[in-house]
Amino acid sequence: MDHFTHTTVDELARSDQGSVFHGHEHGATVSFFLSRTAPGRGPGLHTHPYEETFIVQEGNVRFRVGEQTVEATAGDLLVVPAGVPHGFVNSGSTPIRQMSIHPVARMETEWLEDQ
């Protein structure tokens, strides 16, 4: 084995919206967000040069993917293709919990709306 790392969620970079795992900081080729987003909050429209996979674990989330709007709940999985504008908002009354997986060591985001 070339490189092994071990960390905890508590050691990840945090914001009021959740935690982020930057793969390049851990010798990994994948990065992800562990979101805990308050009602009415979420990122505006943006794109990535790679696909992004969302796993909704708790709550209600309204996704905007291209021209479509999708209501998602716990257990739903969404895969947004590379280059497709997308964003989400917590559409429920309690915080959501979800994971968004970026299949790269370094995430790249182009924001299409003000944050």
Secondary structure, 3 states (H helix, E strand, C coil): CCCCCCCCHHHCEEECCEEEECHHHCCCCCEEEEEEECCCCCCCCEECCCCEEEEEEECEEEEEECCEEEEEECCCEEEECCCCCEEEEECCCCCEEEEEEECCCCCCCEECCCC
